[in-house]
Amino acid sequence: MVEQPQAGAELARAIAWLLRIQALLSAGAGLVFAVIGGLPMALAALAGGGVGLFLTALTGLRVALSQGAEAKHMVRTFYRAMALKFVLAVILFVIVAKWFAGYFVPVVTGYAVTLIAYWLAMQKIGASAQLDNGN
């Protein structure tokens, strides 16, 4: 079993890694759209990526703050964080869609690339688990 302070530090490192990857992927999407369609498309892609980054940071913070609590409390905190993430995603997408009304594809693409970071994180965790198990 992992000691609690070490587990909290590992969670913080995982969240920071996830946010860095999301930022890099968002910047990449912004760069691609800058080449394709100029500054307005690039800003739209960065706005979509910014939504993903903000939602990840907020959810990660709420979950991290529940570290060390009873399992029931941690699960409740996780579900509340995910519900808040969903509600804020809708609100933020409505706002961003109004700002970038003619550029919805770059907005959605910018957000979508932040989701790739979750897949990469799962792959990283799976590889780490295999190393820990000696496979």
C-alpha positions as CSV (number, residue, x, y, z in Angstrom):
1,M,0.0,0.0,0.0
2,V,1.2,3.5,-0.9
3,E,1.7,6.0,2.0
4,Q,-0.8,8.9,1.8
5,P,1.7,11.7,1.3
6,Q,3.4,9.8,-1.5
7,A,0.0,9.0,-3.1
8,G,-1.0,12.7,-3.0
9,A,2.3,13.7,-4.6
10,E,1.8,11.1,-7.3
11,L,-1.6,12.4,-8.0
12,A,-0.3,16.0,-8.2
13,R,2.4,14.9,-10.6
14,A,-0.1,13.0,-12.7
15,I,-2.4,16.1,-12.9
16,A,0.5,18.4,-13.8
17,W,1.6,15.9,-16.5
18,L,-1.9,15.8,-17.9
19,L,-2.2,19.6,-18.0
20,R,1.2,19.9,-19.7
21,I,0.3,17.4,-22.4
22,Q,-3.1,19.1,-22.9
23,A,-1.4,22.5,-23.2
24,L,1.1,21.2,-25.8
25,L,-1.6,19.5,-27.8
26,S,-3.8,22.7,-27.7
27,A,-0.8,24.7,-28.8
28,G,-0.2,22.3,-31.6
29,A,-3.9,22.6,-32.7
30,G,-3.6,26.3,-32.6
31,L,-0.5,26.2,-34.7
32,V,-2.1,24.0,-37.3
33,F,-5.2,26.2,-37.5
34,A,-2.9,29.3,-37.8
35,V,-1.3,27.8,-40.9
36,I,-4.6,26.7,-42.3
37,G,-6.8,29.7,-41.6
38,G,-4.9,32.5,-39.8
39,L,-5.2,34.1,-36.4
40,P,-9.0,33.8,-35.9
41,M,-8.9,30.0,-36.4
42,A,-5.9,29.7,-34.3
43,L,-7.5,31.6,-31.4
44,A,-10.7,29.5,-31.8
45,A,-8.6,26.3,-31.4
46,L,-6.8,27.7,-28.4
47,A,-10.1,28.7,-26.8
48,G,-11.4,25.2,-27.2
49,G,-8.2,23.8,-25.8
50,G,-8.4,26.3,-23.0
51,V,-11.8,25.0,-22.1
52,G,-10.4,21.5,-21.8
53,L,-7.4,22.7,-19.7
54,F,-9.6,24.6,-17.3
55,L,-12.0,21.7,-16.8
56,T,-9.2,19.3,-16.2
57,A,-7.5,21.6,-13.7
58,L,-10.7,22.2,-11.8
59,T,-11.6,18.6,-11.7
60,G,-8.1,17.5,-10.7
61,L,-8.0,20.1,-7.9
62,R,-11.4,19.0,-6.5
63,V,-10.3,15.3,-6.6
64,A,-6.9,16.0,-5.2
65,L,-8.4,17.9,-2.2
66,S,-10.3,14.8,-1.2
67,Q,-7.1,12.7,-0.9
68,G,-6.9,11.0,2.5
69,A,-10.6,11.1,3.1
70,E,-12.8,8.1,3.5
71,A,-13.5,6.2,0.3
72,K,-17.2,7.1,0.3
73,H,-16.3,10.8,0.6
74,M,-13.7,10.5,-2.2
75,V,-16.2,8.8,-4.6
76,R,-18.8,11.5,-3.8
77,T,-16.3,14.2,-4.4
78,F,-15.3,12.6,-7.7
79,Y,-18.9,12.4,-8.9
80,R,-19.6,16.0,-7.9
81,A,-16.5,17.1,-9.7
82,M,-17.6,15.3,-12.8
83,A,-21.1,16.8,-12.6
84,L,-19.6,20.3,-12.2
85,K,-17.2,19.6,-15.1
86,F,-20.2,18.7,-17.3
87,V,-22.2,21.8,-16.4
88,L,-19.3,24.1,-16.8
89,A,-18.4,22.5,-20.2
90,V,-21.9,23.3,-21.5
91,I,-21.7,26.9,-20.2
92,L,-18.1,27.5,-21.5
93,F,-19.0,26.0,-24.9
94,V,-22.0,28.3,-25.2
95,I,-19.7,31.3,-24.4
96,V,-16.9,30.2,-26.7
97,A,-19.4,29.4,-29.5
98,K,-20.7,33.0,-29.3
99,W,-17.2,34.4,-29.4
100,F,-16.1,32.3,-32.3
101,A,-19.4,31.8,-34.1
102,G,-17.9,31.2,-37.5
103,Y,-15.1,29.0,-36.2
104,F,-16.8,26.2,-34.4
105,V,-14.7,23.4,-36.0
106,P,-11.4,24.8,-34.6
107,V,-13.1,25.2,-31.2
108,V,-14.2,21.6,-31.1
109,T,-10.9,20.4,-32.5
110,G,-9.0,22.4,-29.8
111,Y,-11.1,20.8,-27.1
112,A,-10.9,17.3,-28.7
113,V,-7.1,17.3,-28.7
114,T,-7.2,17.8,-24.9
115,L,-9.1,14.5,-24.7
116,I,-6.2,12.7,-26.4
117,A,-4.1,13.6,-23.3
118,Y,-6.4,11.3,-21.3
119,W,-5.7,8.4,-23.6
120,L,-2.0,9.1,-23.3
121,A,-2.3,9.2,-19.5
122,M,-4.0,5.8,-19.5
123,Q,-1.3,4.4,-21.7
124,K,1.3,5.8,-19.3
125,I,-0.4,4.4,-16.2
126,G,-0.8,1.0,-17.9
127,A,2.9,0.9,-18.8
128,S,3.8,1.9,-15.3
129,A,1.6,-0.8,-13.8
130,Q,3.2,-3.4,-16.0
131,L,6.7,-2.3,-14.8
132,D,5.5,-2.5,-11.2
133,N,4.2,-6.0,-11.7
134,G,7.4,-7.1,-13.4
135,N,5.7,-7.8,-16.8
